Amino acid sequence: MAGKKMGDRNSGAEAGYDEPAATPAPVQSAPAPSGISDDSIARLKQLAELRDQGVLTDEEFNAEKQKVLGGA
């Protein structure tokens, strides 16, 4: 292999074998902010849906959100 640089690699065909394809890393969802449980997130989503449907006012939503987040 005279004339080849140290970093050069043979292709799989030249070396007589096929290199395995790289396996992509699994996709993970972003973790919830520290201190917020899955139940709290579900409750906040439910409250947001009720607000979006007009069942709760913005003020009611914010008050309930503070309760869920431990601010009240």
CYANA upper distance limits for C-alpha pairs under 8 A (distance plus 0.5 A):
  4 LYS  CA      8 ASP  CA      6.86
 10 ASN  CA     14 GLU  CA      6.32
 10 ASN  CA     15 ALA  CA      6.56
 11 SER  CA     15 ALA  CA      6.85
 12 GLY  CA     16 GLY  CA      6.55
 12 GLY  CA     17 TYR  CA      5.49
 12 GLY  CA     18 ASP  CA      5.04
 12 GLY  CA     19 GLU  CA      6.28
 13 ALA  CA     17 TYR  CA      6.45
 13 ALA  CA     18 ASP  CA      7.03
 32 ALA  CA     36 ILE  CA      7.02
 32 ALA  CA     37 SER  CA      8.18
 32 ALA  CA     38 ASP  CA      8.45
 36 ILE  CA     40 SER  CA      6.69
 36 ILE  CA     41 ILE  CA      7.46
 36 ILE  CA     69 LEU  CA      7.96
 37 SER  CA     41 ILE  CA      6.91
 38 ASP  CA     42 ALA  CA      6.69
 39 ASP  CA     43 ARG  CA      6.65
 40 SER  CA     44 LEU  CA      6.63
 40 SER  CA     68 VAL  CA      6.65
 40 SER  CA     69 LEU  CA      7.88
 41 ILE  CA     45 LYS  CA      6.72
 42 ALA  CA     46 GLN  CA      6.72
 43 ARG  CA     47 LEU  CA      6.65
 43 ARG  CA     68 VAL  CA      8.02
 44 LEU  CA     48 ALA  CA      6.60
 44 LEU  CA     65 LYS  CA      6.98
 44 LEU  CA     68 VAL  CA      7.89
 45 LYS  CA     49 GLU  CA      6.73
 46 GLN  CA     50 LEU  CA      6.84
 47 LEU  CA     51 ARG  CA      6.70
 47 LEU  CA     56 LEU  CA      8.37
 47 LEU  CA     61 PHE  CA      6.88
 47 LEU  CA     64 GLU  CA      8.19
 47 LEU  CA     65 LYS  CA      8.15
 48 ALA  CA     52 ASP  CA      6.54
 48 ALA  CA     61 PHE  CA      7.66
 49 GLU  CA     53 GLN  CA      6.60
 50 LEU  CA     54 GLY  CA      6.82
 50 LEU  CA     55 VAL  CA      5.64
 50 LEU  CA     56 LEU  CA      6.24
 51 ARG  CA     55 VAL  CA      6.12
 51 ARG  CA     56 LEU  CA      4.98
 51 ARG  CA     57 THR  CA      6.53
 51 ARG  CA     58 ASP  CA      7.23
 51 ARG  CA     61 PHE  CA      6.90
 52 ASP  CA     56 LEU  CA      8.35
 56 LEU  CA     60 GLU  CA      6.24
 56 LEU  CA     61 PHE  CA      6.51
 57 THR  CA     61 PHE  CA      6.62
 58 ASP  CA     62 ASN  CA      6.57
 59 GLU  CA     63 ALA  CA      6.67
 60 GLU  CA     64 GLU  CA      6.67
 61 PHE  CA     65 LYS  CA      6.47
 62 ASN  CA     66 GLN  CA      6.68
 63 ALA  CA     67 LYS  CA      7.01
 63 ALA  CA     72 ALA  CA      8.48
 64 GLU  CA     68 VAL  CA      6.83
 65 LYS  CA     69 LEU  CA      6.64
 66 GLN  CA     70 GLY  CA      6.50
 66 GLN  CA     71 GLY  CA      5.30
 66 GLN  CA     72 ALA  CA      6.19
 67 LYS  CA     71 GLY  CA      6.20
 67 LYS  CA     72 ALA  CA      5.42
